[in-house]
Amino acid sequence: MWRALVFIGLLCVAAFGAVWLADRPGTVLVTFGGYEMRTSVAVAAVALAGIGLGLALLWAGVTTILRLPSRLTFASRARRRARGYQAVSRGMVAVGAGDPIAARRYAGEAERLLGREPLTLLLKAQAAQVSGNRSAAEAAFTQMMEEDETRVLGLRGLFVEARRRGDAPAAHEYAAEAVRLAPAATWASDAILEARCAGRDWRGALEAVERRASLGLVDKATAKRHRAVLLTADALDRVEHDREGALRSAQDALRLSPTLIPAAALAGKLLSDRGDLRRAAKVVEAAWRQQPHPDLAEVYLNLRPGDSALDRLKRAETLQRLSQSAPEGRLAVARSALEAREFERARTALEPLLAERPTMRVCLLMSDLEQAEHGSTGRGREWLARATRAPRDPAWIADGIVADRWAPISPVTGRLDAFVWAAPPDVLVAPEIALSDDVTADLDDTQKALPLPEEQEATPGPETGIAEIAEPAEAMSPVMSEGEQPTPKPPMPEPPMPKPPAAKPEPEPVVFPATPPDVPRPQDEAAPARRSVFSLW
């Protein structure tokens, strides 16, 4: 629109000039070489404009002819460059698709068309990596280091190749050089932090974390958490030879991250060993309110060495109140009550945990409770069998590794603060225990007598001629619940008189034992009388 307005404005100016010249008549006289030319002012103005336009067109034609070779050369270079970048694009696609043959072909074509361009060198290196030619890849990355704009990229490629061949010192040198050239390179700062953590240089790792936080590579919350983890790792390493320094590091870690369980457990234990029981209890209680954990319960229950089992039970009940009846609090109470021989309190604490699927620790604790209260019983073995099929309890997990103890870095990837407290996934879930299981078969209260087949005949004895079937005394005793007094039995009747050999009496049924072998039989119980099969029903 603005162009149209400008054109209309210029047209108006030209019309105004033409009208102005027409209103002012005059004569223009030109004398040149003996010739004399006379014309009006308007015609002279039009002639001058035409001559100027012709000269402009002539100059444009001459310059076009003079610039034609350079323009042809530039067009050829542009086409060559376009073909080169097209080869780079197709080569990157081939690298992403995992086609080493196409990647090498396009890399060679791009290098021929573009020369030592950064993208060409990158494609050449990646094509060599896809093909498995590590030496060619390192050569390409080394060429990148000769140019300022690709030096950091070359360092990263050499760093990756060094880690692939297991050369940790060389990888560390490349990362350190990259940090010096580009402090904001995330991969380089991560590599420096990982190397210092792997070497257990916790103070150097703290400096790396501070530098990352100052550059804005990590947020403030993550930086504080990493500092707390590194201080806890430093405290764990110094606890054997410098307990005061370890305590300071653990307390600094707690100030940065109050929910860090290993720091709280270590600080509580060190304060307890020093005799500062009040501060130790406060540290553990504060962490317990945030996240109940068995390590915290272990430290809290053993704050004062030599306490009785009842004293530990009281402290366990305090933890249960602080955690608002969390599972870990109930487990701590149940374990302490079991040690104090308070079996009913242990059962009361574990009862809510048995409503759904009890975990392995709950099943093992119930087995210990049954065996401690009733001795070696079938129910104790039942809980042991259920423990093998129960869901696993929470544990420290990092990159698929389940560990009993916390560690500052992952044993697989070396990542800082990788361990989390969570329940391992149930990869394989075993079926429920059937009543016919060998462990729980003695819990079946329904005992049945199995008679002999009718076609089977008893073999007469050598002296009496009667088939006598031996029955143990325990086989005829009824099933008694625990604590129930045995009922006196009538005396054993006299054995029947021998009959003539011709008579063949009916065989008596074989009765399987009705009393589980775990239930003791009173010693003073008289021998029970012989019963029929129907007396058991």
C-alpha positions as CSV (number, residue, x, y, z in Angstrom):
1,M,0.0,0.0,0.0
2,W,2.8,2.4,0.8
3,R,4.4,1.7,-2.5
4,A,1.2,2.6,-4.3
5,L,1.0,5.9,-2.3
6,V,4.6,6.7,-3.2
7,F,4.0,6.0,-6.9
8,I,0.9,8.2,-6.9
9,G,2.8,11.0,-5.1
10,L,5.6,10.9,-7.7
11,L,3.1,10.9,-10.5
12,C,1.5,14.0,-9.1
13,V,4.9,15.7,-8.8
14,A,5.6,14.9,-12.5
15,A,2.2,16.2,-13.6
16,F,2.7,19.3,-11.6
17,G,6.1,19.8,-13.2
18,A,4.8,19.3,-16.7
19,V,2.0,21.8,-16.1
20,W,4.5,24.3,-14.6
21,L,6.7,24.1,-17.7
22,A,3.7,24.4,-20.0
23,D,2.6,27.6,-18.3
24,R,6.0,29.2,-18.7
25,P,7.0,29.2,-22.4
26,G,10.6,29.6,-23.3
27,T,13.2,28.7,-25.9
28,V,16.3,26.5,-25.5
29,L,19.1,27.1,-28.0
30,V,22.0,24.6,-28.4
31,T,25.0,25.4,-30.7
32,F,27.5,22.6,-31.3
33,G,29.9,22.0,-34.2
34,G,28.4,24.7,-36.4
35,Y,24.9,23.4,-35.8
36,E,22.2,25.2,-34.0
37,M,19.3,23.6,-32.3
38,R,16.3,25.6,-31.0
39,T,13.4,24.0,-29.1
40,S,11.0,24.7,-26.3
41,V,11.8,24.2,-22.7
42,A,9.3,21.3,-22.4
43,V,10.7,19.4,-25.3
44,A,14.3,20.0,-24.0
45,A,13.3,18.6,-20.6
46,V,11.7,15.5,-22.1
47,A,14.8,15.0,-24.3
48,L,17.1,15.2,-21.3
49,A,15.1,12.7,-19.4
50,G,15.2,10.3,-22.4
51,I,18.9,10.7,-22.7
52,G,19.4,10.0,-19.0
53,L,17.3,6.9,-19.2
54,G,19.2,5.6,-22.2
55,L,22.5,6.1,-20.5
56,A,21.3,4.3,-17.4
57,L,20.1,1.3,-19.5
58,L,23.4,1.3,-21.3
59,W,25.4,1.3,-18.0
60,A,23.2,-1.5,-16.7
61,G,23.9,-3.6,-19.8
62,V,27.6,-3.0,-19.6
63,T,27.9,-3.9,-15.9
64,T,25.8,-7.0,-16.4
65,I,28.2,-8.2,-19.1
66,L,31.2,-7.5,-16.9
67,R,29.7,-9.3,-13.9
68,L,28.4,-12.3,-15.7
69,P,31.5,-14.5,-15.1
70,S,31.5,-13.9,-11.4
71,R,27.7,-14.4,-11.2
72,L,28.1,-17.7,-13.0
73,T,30.8,-18.8,-10.6
74,F,28.7,-17.8,-7.6
75,A,25.7,-19.7,-8.9
76,S,27.9,-22.8,-9.4
77,R,29.2,-22.5,-5.9
78,A,25.7,-22.0,-4.6
79,R,24.5,-25.1,-6.3
80,R,27.6,-27.0,-5.1
81,R,26.9,-25.8,-1.5
82,A,23.2,-26.7,-1.7
83,R,24.2,-30.2,-2.9
84,G,26.7,-30.5,0.0
85,Y,24.1,-29.5,2.6
86,Q,21.7,-31.9,1.0
87,A,24.3,-34.6,1.4
88,V,24.8,-33.6,5.0
89,S,21.1,-33.8,5.7
90,R,20.8,-37.2,4.1
91,G,23.9,-38.4,5.9
92,M,22.4,-37.3,9.3
93,V,19.2,-39.2,8.4
94,A,21.3,-42.3,7.5
95,V,23.2,-42.0,10.8
96,G,20.0,-41.8,12.7
97,A,18.6,-44.8,10.8
98,G,21.7,-46.8,11.5
99,D,22.8,-47.2,7.9
100,P,26.6,-47.1,7.9
101,I,27.0,-47.6,4.1
102,A,24.8,-44.6,3.2
103,A,26.2,-42.6,6.1
104,R,29.8,-43.1,4.8
105,R,28.8,-42.3,1.2
106,Y,27.0,-39.1,2.1
107,A,29.9,-38.1,4.4
108,G,32.4,-38.5,1.6
109,E,30.1,-36.5,-0.8
110,A,29.6,-33.7,1.8
111,E,33.4,-33.5,2.4
112,R,34.0,-33.3,-1.4
113,L,31.4,-30.6,-1.9
114,L,31.8,-28.5,1.3
115,G,35.3,-29.2,2.4
116,R,36.2,-28.8,6.1
117,E,32.9,-27.5,7.3
118,P,31.9,-28.2,10.9
119,L,28.9,-30.1,9.9
120,T,30.9,-32.2,7.4
121,L,33.4,-33.1,10.1
122,L,30.6,-34.0,12.5
123,L,28.9,-36.2,9.9
124,K,32.2,-37.9,9.1
125,A,32.8,-38.7,12.8
126,Q,29.3,-40.0,13.3
127,A,29.4,-42.1,10.2
128,A,32.7,-43.6,11.5
129,Q,31.0,-44.3,14.9
130,V,28.0,-46.0,13.2
131,S,30.4,-48.1,11.2
132,G,32.4,-49.0,14.3
133,N,35.6,-47.4,13.1
134,R,36.8,-45.8,16.3
135,S,40.1,-44.6,15.0
136,A,38.4,-42.7,12.1
137,A,36.0,-41.2,14.6
138,E,38.8,-40.0,16.8
139,A,40.6,-38.6,13.8
140,A,37.6,-36.6,12.8
141,F,37.1,-35.2,16.3
142,T,40.8,-34.4,16.4
143,Q,40.4,-32.3,13.2
144,M,37.5,-30.5,14.9
145,M,39.9,-29.4,17.7
146,E,41.9,-27.4,15.2
147,E,39.1,-24.9,14.7
148,D,38.0,-22.6,17.5
149,E,34.3,-23.0,16.7
150,T,34.4,-26.8,16.8
151,R,37.0,-27.3,19.6
152,V,34.4,-28.1,22.3
153,L,32.5,-30.4,20.0
154,G,35.7,-32.3,19.3
155,L,36.5,-32.5,23.0
156,R,33.1,-34.0,23.6
157,G,33.6,-36.6,20.9
158,L,37.0,-37.5,22.2
159,F,35.6,-37.7,25.7
160,V,32.9,-40.2,24.5
161,E,35.4,-42.3,22.7
162,A,37.7,-42.4,25.7
163,R,34.9,-43.6,27.9
164,R,34.0,-46.2,25.4
165,R,37.4,-47.7,25.5
166,G,37.6,-47.4,29.3
167,D,40.3,-44.7,29.5
168,A,39.0,-42.8,32.5
169,P,42.1,-40.5,32.9
170,A,41.9,-39.3,29.3
171,A,38.1,-38.8,29.5
172,H,38.7,-36.7,32.7
173,E,41.3,-34.6,30.9
174,Y,39.0,-33.9,27.9
175,A,36.2,-32.9,30.3
176,A,38.5,-30.6,32.3
177,E,39.7,-28.9,29.1
178,A,36.0,-28.5,27.9
179,V,35.1,-26.9,31.3
180,R,38.0,-24.5,30.9
181,L,36.9,-23.5,27.4
182,A,33.1,-23.6,28.0
183,P,32.2,-23.5,31.7
184,A,28.5,-23.8,30.9
185,A,28.9,-27.1,29.0
186,T,26.6,-29.4,31.0
187,W,28.2,-32.7,29.9
188,A,31.6,-31.5,30.9
189,S,30.6,-30.4,34.4
190,D,28.6,-33.6,34.9
191,A,31.7,-35.6,33.9
192,I,33.9,-33.7,36.4
193,L,31.4,-34.2,39.2
194,E,31.1,-37.9,38.3
195,A,34.8,-38.4,38.2
196,R,35.4,-36.8,41.6
197,C,32.6,-38.8,43.2
198,A,34.0,-42.0,41.7
199,G,37.4,-41.1,43.3
200,R,35.6,-40.3,46.6
201,D,36.9,-36.7,46.4
202,W,33.8,-35.3,48.2
203,R,35.3,-31.9,48.8
204,G,36.2,-31.5,45.1
205,A,32.7,-32.7,44.2
206,L,31.3,-30.0,46.5
207,E,33.3,-27.4,44.5
208,A,31.9,-28.8,41.3
209,V,28.4,-28.5,42.6
210,E,28.9,-24.9,43.7
211,R,30.2,-24.0,40.3
212,R,27.2,-25.7,38.6
213,A,24.8,-23.8,40.8
214,S,26.6,-20.5,40.2
215,L,26.3,-21.0,36.4
216,G,22.6,-21.9,36.7
217,L,23.1,-25.5,35.3
218,V,21.0,-26.9,38.2
219,D,18.2,-25.3,40.3
220,K,18.8,-24.3,43.9
221,A,16.8,-27.2,45.4
222,T,18.8,-29.8,43.5
223,A,22.1,-28.1,44.4
224,K,21.2,-28.1,48.1
225,R,20.3,-31.8,47.9
226,H,23.5,-32.6,46.1
227,R,25.5,-30.7,48.7
228,A,23.7,-32.6,51.5
229,V,24.4,-36.0,49.9
230,L,28.1,-35.1,49.4
231,L,28.4,-34.0,53.0
232,T,26.8,-37.2,54.2
233,A,29.2,-39.2,52.1
234,D,32.1,-37.3,53.6
235,A,30.8,-38.0,57.1
236,L,30.5,-41.7,56.4
237,D,34.1,-41.8,55.2
238,R,35.4,-39.8,58.2
239,V,33.4,-41.6,60.9
240,E,36.2,-44.1,61.6
241,H,39.1,-41.7,62.1
242,D,37.5,-38.3,62.7
243,R,34.2,-38.6,64.5
244,E,33.9,-34.9,65.3
245,G,34.5,-34.0,61.7
246,A,32.0,-36.6,60.7
247,L,29.4,-35.2,63.1
248,R,29.9,-31.7,61.7
249,S,29.4,-32.9,58.2
250,A,26.3,-34.9,59.1
251,Q,24.8,-31.9,60.9
252,D,25.6,-29.6,57.9
253,A,23.9,-32.1,55.6
254,L,20.8,-32.1,57.9
255,R,20.6,-28.4,57.7
256,L,20.6,-28.5,53.9
257,S,18.2,-31.5,53.7
258,P,16.3,-32.5,56.9
259,T,14.7,-35.5,55.1
260,L,18.1,-37.2,54.3
261,I,17.7,-40.4,56.3
262,P,21.4,-41.5,56.3
263,A,22.6,-38.1,57.6
264,A,20.0,-38.2,60.4
265,A,20.8,-41.8,61.4
266,L,24.5,-41.1,61.4
267,A,24.2,-37.8,63.4
268,G,21.9,-39.5,65.9
269,K,24.3,-42.4,66.4
270,L,27.3,-40.1,66.8
271,L,25.5,-37.8,69.3
272,S,24.4,-40.9,71.2
273,D,28.0,-42.2,71.3
274,R,29.1,-38.8,72.6
275,G,26.5,-39.0,75.4
276,D,24.3,-36.2,74.1
277,L,21.1,-38.2,74.2
278,R,18.6,-35.3,74.1
279,R,20.0,-33.8,70.9
280,A,20.3,-37.3,69.4
281,A,16.6,-38.0,70.1
282,K,15.6,-34.6,68.6
283,V,17.5,-35.3,65.4
284,V,16.0,-38.7,64.9
285,E,12.5,-37.6,65.9
286,A,12.6,-34.7,63.4
287,A,13.7,-37.0,60.6
288,W,11.2,-39.7,61.6
289,R,8.3,-37.2,61.3
290,Q,9.3,-36.6,57.7
291,Q,9.8,-40.2,56.7
292,P,9.7,-43.2,59.1
293,H,12.7,-45.5,58.4
294,P,14.0,-48.7,60.0
295,D,17.5,-47.2,60.3
296,L,16.1,-44.3,62.3
297,A,14.2,-46.8,64.5
298,E,17.3,-48.8,65.1
299,V,19.2,-45.7,66.2
300,Y,16.4,-44.4,68.4
301,L,15.8,-47.7,70.2
302,N,19.5,-48.1,71.0
303,L,20.2,-44.5,72.1
304,R,21.3,-45.6,75.5
305,P,23.3,-48.8,75.7
306,G,22.2,-51.2,78.4
307,D,18.5,-50.3,78.4
308,S,16.0,-53.0,79.1
309,A,13.7,-54.4,76.5
310,L,10.8,-52.6,78.2
311,D,12.6,-49.3,77.9
312,R,13.1,-49.9,74.2
313,L,9.5,-50.8,73.9
314,K,8.5,-47.4,75.4
315,R,10.7,-45.6,72.9
316,A,9.2,-47.6,70.0
317,E,5.7,-46.6,71.1
318,T,6.9,-43.0,71.1
319,L,8.0,-43.4,67.4
320,Q,4.6,-44.9,66.7
321,R,2.9,-41.9,68.1
322,L,5.1,-39.5,66.1
323,S,4.5,-41.3,62.8
324,Q,0.7,-41.6,63.3
325,S,0.7,-45.4,63.2
326,A,2.8,-45.7,60.1
327,P,3.8,-49.3,59.2
328,E,7.5,-48.7,60.2
329,G,6.3,-47.5,63.7
330,R,4.1,-50.6,64.1
331,L,7.0,-52.9,63.1
332,A,9.3,-51.2,65.6
333,V,6.7,-51.7,68.4
334,A,6.2,-55.3,67.4
335,R,9.9,-56.1,67.4
336,S,10.5,-54.4,70.7
337,A,7.4,-56.1,72.3
338,L,8.7,-59.4,71.0
339,E,12.0,-58.8,72.6
340,A,10.3,-57.8,75.8
341,R,8.1,-61.0,75.7
342,E,5.0,-58.9,75.4
343,F,3.3,-61.1,72.9
344,E,-0.2,-59.5,73.0
345,R,1.2,-56.0,72.4
346,A,3.2,-57.4,69.5
347,R,0.1,-59.0,67.9
348,T,-1.9,-55.8,68.5
349,A,0.7,-53.7,66.7
350,L,0.9,-56.2,63.7
351,E,-2.8,-56.8,63.3
352,P,-3.5,-53.8,61.0
353,L,-0.6,-54.8,58.8
354,L,-2.2,-58.3,58.2
355,A,-5.4,-56.9,56.7
356,E,-4.2,-56.9,53.1
357,R,-1.0,-58.5,51.8
358,P,1.6,-58.5,54.6
359,T,5.1,-57.9,53.5
360,M,8.1,-60.1,54.0
361,R,9.2,-58.4,57.2
362,V,5.7,-58.7,58.6
363,C,5.5,-62.4,57.8
364,L,9.0,-63.1,59.3
365,L,8.0,-61.1,62.4
366,M,4.8,-63.1,62.8
367,S,6.8,-66.4,62.4
368,D,9.2,-65.2,65.2
369,L,6.2,-64.3,67.3
370,E,4.5,-67.7,66.9
371,Q,7.7,-69.6,67.6
372,A,8.5,-67.4,70.7
373,E,5.0,-67.7,72.1
374,H,4.1,-71.3,71.2
375,G,7.3,-73.0,70.3
376,S,8.0,-74.6,66.9
377,T,4.4,-74.8,65.6
378,G,2.9,-75.2,62.2
379,R,1.7,-71.6,62.2
380,G,5.3,-70.5,62.6
381,R,6.2,-72.5,59.5
382,E,3.2,-71.2,57.7
383,W,4.3,-67.6,58.2
384,L,7.8,-68.6,57.0
385,A,6.3,-70.1,53.8
386,R,4.2,-67.0,53.3
387,A,7.3,-64.8,53.6
388,T,8.8,-66.4,50.6
389,R,5.8,-65.3,48.5
390,A,5.1,-62.0,50.2
391,P,5.7,-58.6,48.6
392,R,9.1,-57.2,49.3
393,D,9.6,-54.4,51.8
394,P,10.9,-51.0,50.8
395,A,14.7,-50.9,50.2
396,W,17.3,-48.6,48.7
397,I,17.0,-48.8,44.9
398,A,19.2,-47.1,42.2
399,D,19.1,-47.9,38.5
400,G,17.6,-51.3,39.1
401,I,19.9,-52.3,41.9
402,V,18.4,-53.1,45.3
403,A,20.8,-52.5,48.2
404,D,20.5,-52.9,52.0
405,R,22.6,-49.8,52.6
406,W,22.5,-46.3,51.2
407,A,25.3,-45.0,49.0
408,P,25.9,-41.5,47.6
409,I,26.3,-42.6,44.0
410,S,24.8,-45.3,41.8
411,P,27.0,-48.4,41.4
412,V,25.8,-48.7,37.8
413,T,26.0,-45.2,36.3
414,G,27.8,-43.2,39.0
415,R,24.9,-40.8,39.2
416,L,24.8,-38.7,42.4
417,D,21.9,-39.1,44.7
418,A,20.5,-42.0,42.8
419,F,19.3,-44.2,45.7
420,V,15.6,-43.8,46.7
421,W,13.7,-45.6,49.4
422,A,10.9,-47.5,47.7
423,A,9.4,-50.9,47.5
424,P,10.9,-53.1,44.7
425,P,8.5,-54.1,42.0
426,D,6.9,-57.5,42.2
427,V,8.4,-59.0,39.1
428,L,7.2,-62.5,39.9
429,V,4.3,-63.0,42.2
430,A,4.0,-66.5,43.6
431,P,0.5,-68.1,44.0
432,E,-1.1,-68.4,47.3
433,I,-0.3,-71.4,49.5
434,A,-2.6,-74.3,49.2
435,L,-3.8,-76.3,52.2
436,S,-2.1,-79.4,50.8
437,D,1.3,-77.7,51.1
438,D,3.8,-79.8,53.1
439,V,4.4,-77.0,55.5
440,T,0.8,-76.3,56.4
441,A,-0.7,-79.8,56.0
442,D,-0.7,-80.3,59.8
443,L,-3.0,-77.3,60.2
444,D,-5.9,-79.1,58.6
445,D,-8.5,-79.6,61.3
446,T,-10.6,-82.0,59.2
447,Q,-9.1,-85.5,59.8
448,K,-10.6,-88.4,58.0
449,A,-10.1,-92.1,58.5
450,L,-9.3,-94.1,55.3
451,P,-10.7,-97.6,55.5
452,L,-9.1,-100.5,53.8
453,P,-10.6,-101.6,50.5
454,E,-13.3,-104.2,50.9
455,E,-11.6,-106.8,48.7
456,Q,-8.5,-106.8,50.8
457,E,-8.5,-109.5,53.4
458,A,-6.5,-109.6,56.6
459,T,-3.8,-112.2,56.9
460,P,-4.2,-114.4,60.0
461,G,-1.4,-114.3,62.5
462,P,0.7,-117.2,63.1
463,E,-0.5,-117.8,66.6
464,T,-3.9,-116.2,67.1
465,G,-5.2,-116.2,63.6
466,I,-6.5,-112.7,63.9
467,A,-5.2,-109.8,61.9
468,E,-4.1,-107.2,64.4
469,I,-3.4,-103.7,63.2
470,A,-1.1,-101.7,65.3
471,E,-2.4,-98.3,66.3
472,P,-0.2,-95.8,68.1
473,A,-1.6,-94.2,71.2
474,E,-1.4,-90.8,69.5
475,A,-3.6,-91.9,66.6
476,M,-6.7,-92.1,68.7
477,S,-6.3,-88.9,70.7
478,P,-8.6,-86.2,69.4
479,V,-7.4,-82.8,68.2
480,M,-7.1,-80.4,71.2
481,S,-6.6,-76.7,71.1
482,E,-3.7,-75.2,73.0
483,G,-4.4,-74.7,76.7
484,E,-7.3,-77.2,76.7
485,Q,-7.2,-79.9,79.4
486,P,-7.3,-83.5,78.2
487,T,-10.5,-85.4,78.9
488,P,-9.9,-88.7,80.9
489,K,-10.4,-91.7,78.7
490,P,-11.9,-95.0,79.7
491,P,-9.4,-97.9,80.3
492,M,-8.5,-100.1,77.4
493,P,-10.9,-103.1,77.3
494,E,-9.6,-106.6,77.5
495,P,-8.5,-108.1,74.1
496,P,-11.1,-110.5,72.6
497,M,-10.7,-114.2,73.1
498,P,-9.1,-116.1,70.3
499,K,-11.6,-117.6,67.8
500,P,-11.3,-120.7,65.8
501,P,-9.1,-120.4,62.8
502,A,-12.0,-121.0,60.4
503,A,-13.7,-117.7,61.4
504,K,-12.5,-114.8,59.4
505,P,-13.3,-111.5,61.2
506,E,-13.8,-108.3,59.3
507,P,-10.7,-106.1,59.2
508,E,-10.6,-103.0,61.2
509,P,-10.1,-99.7,59.5
510,V,-6.8,-97.9,59.6
511,V,-7.1,-94.5,61.3
512,F,-4.6,-91.8,60.5
513,P,-3.3,-89.7,63.4
514,A,-5.7,-86.9,64.3
515,T,-3.2,-85.0,66.5
516,P,-0.5,-82.9,64.7
517,P,3.0,-83.9,65.7
518,D,3.7,-80.4,67.0
519,V,1.0,-80.6,69.8
520,P,2.5,-82.4,72.8
521,R,0.4,-85.1,74.5
522,P,0.2,-85.2,78.3
523,Q,2.4,-87.9,79.8
524,D,-0.2,-89.0,82.4
525,E,-2.9,-89.5,79.8
526,A,-4.3,-93.0,79.8
527,A,-4.3,-95.1,76.7
528,P,-7.5,-94.3,74.7
529,A,-10.0,-96.9,73.9
530,R,-10.4,-98.3,70.5
531,R,-12.9,-96.3,68.4
532,S,-14.7,-96.9,65.2
533,V,-14.4,-94.7,62.2
534,F,-17.6,-92.8,63.0
535,S,-16.4,-91.7,66.4
536,L,-14.1,-89.1,64.7
537,W,-17.0,-87.4,62.9
